[in-house]
Amino acid sequence: MCAPKGGSPSTTATSWLYLNLETKAGRAIDYANVEPGDELFVSTLARFRPGRHLELQLQQTRHVLDRESGRLFRADLTEIRATWQFDLRTFVRWIGQRIAVDRNPALYVDEVEAASRELANQLLFAYKINPQTVIFAGYSDSLRDDPAGDLVRAARTLFLKLGYAWRG
């Protein structure tokens, strides 16, 4: 097998804009079915900082695996992040993700769904009390396809976490 070839060019166009492209293409292994295949991975990232407090980030990733007998899967991930930094100690961040996977069930040894879709959200608040202690509070949820093709809530979580670094 040949090692995947790819690159990761990135640029900071200005002090407020960062762009990145990561690619990988080459021979790969279909671990689910133990067969060789051809892989294509492309990920683009744009980070935008319009001011001192706000950072917006958009990332789009596509991963494709083809075998001699056809396309095994295509997976797409889109992620949007928005972070507001109030000061050095406090920030709030929202992350939204969309995951879509299309598979060819005939090429799998085990039974798999032909397609799956998921949406996920996370809202996080963080406050640093001192350099060793941080409080996190947040909410997350996810929506998944049901057999009728509708998105239904799969999970919902509220959380509170206290992080402390012990020093010896």
Backbone as CSV, one residue per row, in Angstrom:
resi,resn,N_x,N_y,N_z,CA_x,CA_y,CA_z,C_x,C_y,C_z
1,MET,0.829,-1.177,0.000,0.000,0.000,0.000,0.877,1.245,0.000
2,CYS,0.473,2.222,-0.724,1.167,3.494,-0.750,0.648,4.364,0.386
3,ALA,1.491,5.168,0.921,1.069,6.098,1.956,0.255,7.219,1.325
4,PRO,-0.771,7.712,2.040,-1.553,8.820,1.500,-0.684,10.042,1.285
5,LYS,-0.986,10.772,0.242,-0.268,12.003,-0.046,-1.233,13.150,0.170
6,GLY,-0.727,14.238,0.668,-1.609,15.381,0.885,-0.812,16.566,1.342
7,GLY,-1.519,17.599,1.638,-0.877,18.808,2.088,-1.802,19.580,2.980
8,SER,-1.256,20.592,3.587,-2.050,21.418,4.470,-1.627,22.870,4.332
9,PRO,-1.909,23.475,3.174,-1.559,24.889,3.051,-2.509,25.739,3.893
10,SER,-1.947,26.737,4.530,-2.771,27.663,5.293,-2.195,29.052,5.130
11,THR,-3.045,30.011,5.384,-2.597,31.384,5.279,-3.355,32.242,6.271
12,THR,-2.669,33.213,6.778,-3.318,34.239,7.570,-3.384,35.443,6.657
13,ALA,-4.525,35.586,5.988,-4.677,36.632,4.984,-4.520,38.020,5.602
14,THR,-5.082,38.195,6.758,-4.968,39.446,7.516,-4.943,39.065,8.987
15,SER,-4.872,40.042,9.858,-4.881,39.747,11.287,-6.229,39.209,11.737
16,TRP,-7.263,39.378,10.937,-8.601,38.943,11.328,-9.144,37.785,10.496
17,LEU,-8.355,37.250,9.546,-8.833,36.153,8.712,-7.752,35.083,8.561
18,TYR,-8.128,33.831,8.831,-7.229,32.689,8.693,-7.926,31.653,7.815
19,LEU,-7.214,31.115,6.841,-7.751,30.099,5.942,-6.833,28.886,5.937
20,ASN,-7.423,27.695,5.874,-6.635,26.466,5.872,-7.305,25.439,4.961
21,LEU,-6.495,24.713,4.224,-6.969,23.621,3.378,-6.111,22.412,3.672
22,GLU,-6.751,21.304,4.024,-6.034,20.060,4.283,-6.574,19.010,3.324
23,THR,-5.667,18.331,2.630,-6.078,17.285,1.694,-5.248,16.036,1.917
24,LYS,-5.859,14.919,1.605,-5.151,13.639,1.671,-5.800,12.748,0.620
25,ALA,-4.995,12.145,-0.231,-5.507,11.245,-1.252,-4.513,10.113,-1.439
26,GLY,-5.028,8.917,-1.658,-4.138,7.786,-1.887,-4.794,6.483,-1.505
27,ARG,-3.969,5.463,-1.406,-4.456,4.140,-1.047,-4.782,4.100,0.435
28,ALA,-5.831,3.362,0.771,-6.260,3.235,2.163,-6.852,1.845,2.352
29,ILE,-7.163,1.515,3.586,-7.758,0.223,3.898,-9.176,0.446,4.387
30,ASP,-10.097,-0.316,3.843,-11.473,-0.377,4.322,-11.458,-1.350,5.497
31,TYR,-11.339,-0.822,6.717,-11.192,-1.671,7.896,-12.459,-2.465,8.208
32,ALA,-13.634,-1.931,7.861,-14.881,-2.639,8.135,-14.981,-3.917,7.324
33,ASN,-14.414,-3.923,6.137,-14.532,-5.071,5.246,-13.193,-5.693,4.864
34,VAL,-12.107,-5.171,5.409,-10.751,-5.660,5.196,-10.429,-5.780,3.706
35,GLU,-10.523,-4.637,3.028,-10.188,-4.559,1.602,-9.469,-3.254,1.329
36,PRO,-8.601,-3.242,0.311,-7.944,-1.985,-0.057,-8.910,-1.073,-0.802
37,GLY,-8.612,0.222,-0.751,-9.441,1.185,-1.454,-8.667,2.465,-1.718
38,ASP,-9.351,3.428,-2.274,-8.778,4.745,-2.540,-9.518,5.768,-1.693
39,GLU,-8.742,6.590,-1.018,-9.297,7.556,-0.079,-9.098,8.973,-0.596
40,LEU,-10.096,9.813,-0.352,-9.984,11.250,-0.589,-10.515,11.954,0.647
41,PHE,-9.707,12.844,1.198,-10.073,13.619,2.385,-9.773,15.076,2.079
42,VAL,-10.774,15.947,2.215,-10.594,17.379,1.985,-11.260,18.117,3.132
43,SER,-10.530,19.018,3.759,-11.075,19.812,4.857,-10.679,21.271,4.657
44,THR,-11.662,22.143,4.702,-11.406,23.584,4.597,-11.839,24.248,5.897
45,LEU,-11.103,25.264,6.277,-11.378,25.984,7.512,-11.210,27.471,7.261
46,ALA,-12.166,28.250,7.741,-12.061,29.712,7.701,-12.353,30.223,9.098
47,ARG,-11.451,31.041,9.626,-11.622,31.648,10.948,-11.624,33.161,10.760
48,PHE,-12.633,33.798,11.294,-12.859,35.229,11.103,-12.951,35.892,12.470
49,ARG,-12.119,36.907,12.695,-12.119,37.660,13.956,-12.404,39.132,13.657
50,PRO,-13.692,39.503,13.614,-14.024,40.879,13.246,-13.763,41.913,14.332
51,GLY,-13.499,41.472,15.550,-13.241,42.410,16.635,-12.467,41.736,17.746
52,ARG,-12.306,42.436,18.847,-11.516,41.913,19.963,-12.193,40.739,20.666
53,HIS,-13.515,40.677,20.622,-14.234,39.699,21.442,-14.826,38.525,20.662
54,LEU,-15.097,38.696,19.379,-15.824,37.695,18.610,-14.901,36.913,17.671
55,GLU,-15.089,35.587,17.655,-14.404,34.734,16.683,-15.448,33.797,16.065
56,LEU,-15.486,33.767,14.732,-16.379,32.893,13.985,-15.531,31.910,13.193
57,GLN,-15.962,30.657,13.151,-15.191,29.642,12.448,-16.140,28.740,11.680
58,LEU,-15.785,28.442,10.443,-16.549,27.527,9.603,-15.594,26.475,9.069
59,GLN,-15.965,25.195,9.238,-15.141,24.105,8.735,-16.027,23.131,7.967
60,GLN,-15.556,22.745,6.792,-16.261,21.767,5.955,-15.286,20.638,5.644
61,THR,-15.697,19.407,5.929,-14.838,18.244,5.709,-15.598,17.202,4.897
62,ARG,-14.919,16.621,3.920,-15.484,15.518,3.133,-14.467,14.383,3.134
63,HIS,-14.973,13.171,3.393,-14.140,11.975,3.395,-14.833,10.938,2.521
64,VAL,-14.125,10.438,1.511,-14.677,9.479,0.555,-13.751,8.274,0.500
65,LEU,-14.361,7.071,0.471,-13.577,5.855,0.309,-14.208,5.024,-0.803
66,ASP,-13.418,4.789,-1.857,-13.857,4.002,-3.008,-13.084,2.692,-3.036
67,ARG,-13.783,1.630,-3.461,-13.139,0.349,-3.700,-13.316,0.008,-5.174
68,GLU,-12.679,-1.057,-5.632,-12.831,-1.460,-7.033,-14.290,-1.680,-7.390
69,SER,-15.072,-2.174,-6.447,-16.476,-2.493,-6.708,-17.399,-1.285,-6.577
70,GLY,-16.877,-0.110,-6.207,-17.701,1.092,-6.124,-17.397,1.929,-4.901
71,ARG,-18.165,3.004,-4.729,-17.989,3.913,-3.591,-18.536,3.270,-2.332
72,LEU,-17.693,3.126,-1.321,-18.101,2.551,-0.047,-18.898,3.571,0.765
73,PHE,-18.332,4.780,0.922,-19.057,5.814,1.660,-18.574,7.198,1.269
74,ARG,-19.410,8.165,1.576,-19.053,9.578,1.516,-19.585,10.204,2.793
75,ALA,-18.707,10.831,3.550,-19.086,11.469,4.811,-18.791,12.964,4.717
76,ASP,-19.763,13.772,5.087,-19.614,15.225,5.099,-19.866,15.740,6.507
77,LEU,-18.984,16.614,6.973,-19.135,17.251,8.273,-19.026,18.753,8.076
78,THR,-20.024,19.476,8.547,-19.992,20.935,8.542,-20.070,21.385,9.989
79,GLU,-19.154,22.268,10.374,-19.141,22.763,11.750,-19.031,24.273,11.745
80,ILE,-19.882,24.899,12.547,-19.854,26.346,12.739,-19.607,26.601,14.219
81,ARG,-18.667,27.510,14.515,-18.376,27.890,15.903,-18.443,29.402,16.021
82,ALA,-19.008,29.840,17.114,-19.010,31.266,17.444,-18.578,31.389,18.900
83,THR,-17.548,32.185,19.140,-17.031,32.365,20.496,-17.004,33.849,20.823
84,TRP,-17.546,34.195,21.993,-17.494,35.564,22.489,-16.647,35.545,23.752
85,GLN,-15.509,36.237,23.702,-14.585,36.319,24.831,-14.881,37.626,25.559
86,PHE,-15.548,37.541,26.717,-15.896,38.742,27.477,-14.649,39.432,28.002
87,ASP,-13.758,38.649,28.605,-12.492,39.146,29.132,-11.548,37.947,29.234
88,LEU,-10.420,38.111,29.901,-9.457,37.012,29.995,-9.999,35.808,30.750
89,ARG,-10.998,36.002,31.594,-11.514,34.924,32.425,-12.799,34.274,31.922
90,THR,-13.548,34.940,31.051,-14.905,34.499,30.739,-15.160,34.442,29.240
91,PHE,-15.760,33.326,28.787,-16.197,33.248,27.395,-17.451,32.393,27.289
92,VAL,-18.156,32.561,26.178,-19.283,31.712,25.824,-19.051,31.245,24.389
93,ARG,-19.368,29.957,24.125,-19.120,29.393,22.795,-20.303,28.534,22.373
94,TRP,-20.696,28.682,21.101,-21.721,27.828,20.502,-21.074,27.051,19.358
95,ILE,-21.371,25.767,19.287,-20.901,24.915,18.194,-22.116,24.221,17.596
96,GLY,-22.241,24.305,16.290,-23.273,23.578,15.569,-22.621,22.670,14.544
97,GLN,-23.075,21.415,14.480,-22.503,20.445,13.542,-23.607,19.752,12.757
98,ARG,-23.307,19.499,11.501,-24.171,18.681,10.644,-23.297,17.566,10.084
99,ILE,-23.731,16.331,10.302,-22.995,15.166,9.820,-23.920,14.395,8.886
100,ALA,-23.440,14.106,7.686,-24.209,13.334,6.711,-23.304,12.253,6.136
101,VAL,-23.759,11.004,6.197,-22.980,9.879,5.677,-23.863,9.090,4.713
102,ASP,-23.360,8.888,3.499,-24.025,8.049,2.501,-23.157,6.818,2.281
103,ARG,-23.778,5.633,2.386,-23.039,4.373,2.258,-23.676,3.508,1.168
104,ASN,-22.891,2.581,0.644,-23.396,1.570,-0.277,-23.501,0.273,0.522
105,PRO,-24.692,-0.057,1.058,-24.821,-1.239,1.927,-24.389,-2.544,1.266
106,ALA,-24.468,-2.631,-0.051,-24.083,-3.860,-0.745,-22.584,-4.148,-0.625
107,LEU,-21.779,-3.123,-0.318,-20.331,-3.313,-0.220,-19.856,-3.608,1.204
108,TYR,-20.774,-3.664,2.155,-20.418,-3.924,3.550,-20.687,-5.386,3.901
109,VAL,-19.825,-5.968,4.724,-20.024,-7.328,5.208,-21.195,-7.335,6.187
110,ASP,-21.199,-6.395,7.133,-22.275,-6.275,8.110,-23.344,-5.325,7.585
111,GLU,-24.535,-5.434,8.131,-25.639,-4.576,7.700,-25.415,-3.139,8.188
112,VAL,-25.583,-2.170,7.278,-25.461,-0.756,7.616,-26.603,0.017,6.960
113,GLU,-26.901,1.189,7.493,-27.895,2.068,6.892,-27.297,2.707,5.643
114,ALA,-28.126,2.935,4.628,-27.647,3.566,3.396,-27.268,5.016,3.629
115,ALA,-27.987,5.688,4.537,-27.689,7.096,4.799,-28.017,7.404,6.250
116,SER,-27.283,8.336,6.816,-27.583,8.816,8.166,-27.279,10.305,8.234
117,ARG,-28.080,11.000,8.996,-27.939,12.443,9.182,-28.021,12.752,10.671
118,GLU,-27.229,13.737,11.092,-27.257,14.146,12.492,-26.961,15.636,12.580
119,LEU,-27.674,16.305,13.464,-27.405,17.702,13.808,-27.088,17.749,15.296
120,ALA,-26.101,18.532,15.668,-25.721,18.640,17.073,-25.419,20.094,17.406
121,ASN,-25.758,20.487,18.631,-25.491,21.831,19.140,-24.853,21.731,20.508
122,GLN,-23.987,22.686,20.807,-23.423,22.768,22.145,-23.243,24.234,22.492
123,LEU,-23.674,24.596,23.678,-23.488,25.945,24.204,-22.690,25.810,25.491
124,LEU,-21.586,26.536,25.586,-20.686,26.404,26.733,-20.361,27.781,27.292
125,PHE,-20.441,27.897,28.603,-20.013,29.097,29.321,-18.852,28.689,30.216
126,ALA,-17.780,29.469,30.211,-16.619,29.153,31.045,-16.179,30.397,31.813
127,TYR,-15.845,30.188,33.087,-15.335,31.265,33.934,-14.121,30.741,34.699
128,LYS,-12.994,31.424,34.514,-11.747,31.034,35.172,-11.637,31.825,36.474
129,ILE,-11.762,31.118,37.604,-11.671,31.755,38.915,-10.238,32.180,39.198
130,ASN,-9.306,31.287,38.930,-7.875,31.562,39.049,-7.172,30.652,38.044
131,PRO,-5.863,30.727,37.901,-5.198,29.907,36.881,-5.406,28.391,37.025
132,GLN,-5.781,27.908,38.214,-5.978,26.473,38.409,-7.444,26.050,38.461
133,THR,-8.387,26.985,38.502,-9.786,26.641,38.720,-10.682,27.272,37.655
134,VAL,-11.483,26.414,37.004,-12.400,26.878,35.967,-13.769,26.240,36.199
135,ILE,-14.807,27.035,35.997,-16.178,26.535,36.060,-16.736,26.527,34.639
136,PHE,-17.317,25.396,34.244,-17.966,25.256,32.949,-19.442,24.962,33.182
137,ALA,-20.300,25.599,32.400,-21.724,25.292,32.413,-22.167,25.233,30.957
138,GLY,-23.024,24.262,30.649,-23.398,24.167,29.250,-24.618,23.336,28.978
139,TYR,-24.945,23.310,27.697,-26.092,22.577,27.179,-25.674,21.948,25.856
140,SER,-26.111,20.727,25.617,-25.874,20.115,24.312,-27.092,19.290,23.936
141,ASP,-27.300,19.170,22.624,-28.369,18.315,22.134,-27.970,17.756,20.782
142,SER,-28.674,16.704,20.377,-28.436,16.136,19.055,-29.751,15.634,18.482
143,LEU,-29.847,15.729,17.176,-31.004,15.259,16.430,-30.505,14.245,15.411
144,ARG,-31.245,13.143,15.237,-30.846,12.098,14.289,-32.026,11.710,13.419
145,ASP,-31.709,11.091,12.267,-32.749,10.539,11.402,-33.524,9.457,12.134
146,ASP,-34.828,9.420,11.920,-35.601,8.270,12.355,-35.967,7.463,11.106
147,PRO,-36.587,6.302,11.247,-36.896,5.481,10.062,-37.754,6.204,9.013
148,ALA,-38.555,7.191,9.424,-39.388,7.926,8.465,-38.599,9.028,7.762
149,GLY,-37.351,9.251,8.170,-36.527,10.278,7.542,-36.605,11.631,8.221
150,ASP,-37.346,11.723,9.328,-37.445,12.976,10.079,-36.329,13.048,11.111
151,LEU,-35.946,14.266,11.471,-34.968,14.441,12.535,-35.691,14.442,13.874
152,VAL,-35.239,13.598,14.780,-35.821,13.522,16.114,-34.709,13.699,17.144
153,ARG,-35.073,14.252,18.289,-34.086,14.487,19.336,-33.559,13.150,19.861
154,ALA,-32.262,12.995,19.826,-31.626,11.768,20.299,-31.083,11.942,21.713
155,ALA,-30.677,13.153,22.054,-30.104,13.382,23.382,-30.185,14.865,23.718
156,ARG,-30.225,15.128,25.016,-30.203,16.503,25.519,-29.498,16.455,26.869
157,THR,-28.546,17.365,27.066,-27.743,17.340,28.283,-27.515,18.746,28.807
158,LEU,-27.675,18.915,30.095,-27.230,20.110,30.813,-26.070,19.669,31.683
159,PHE,-25.020,20.485,31.767,-23.897,20.066,32.590,-23.265,21.244,33.309
160,LEU,-22.623,20.921,34.400,-21.865,21.869,35.210,-20.601,21.142,35.637
161,LYS,-19.467,21.782,35.449,-18.202,21.126,35.762,-17.279,22.122,36.448
162,LEU,-16.608,21.659,37.466,-15.581,22.443,38.147,-14.265,21.753,37.891
163,GLY,-13.344,22.461,37.276,-12.009,21.923,37.011,-10.993,22.565,37.935
164,TYR,-10.211,21.740,38.592,-9.200,22.243,39.510,-7.921,21.460,39.309
165,ALA,-6.804,22.142,39.192,-5.494,21.508,39.036,-4.824,21.452,40.410
166,TRP,-4.592,20.236,40.873,-3.899,20.055,42.142,-2.413,20.305,41.950
167,ARG,-1.852,21.044,42.841,-0.410,21.310,42.784,0.259,20.655,43.962
168,GLY,1.368,19.980,43.682,2.027,19.229,44.756,3.289,19.854,45.204
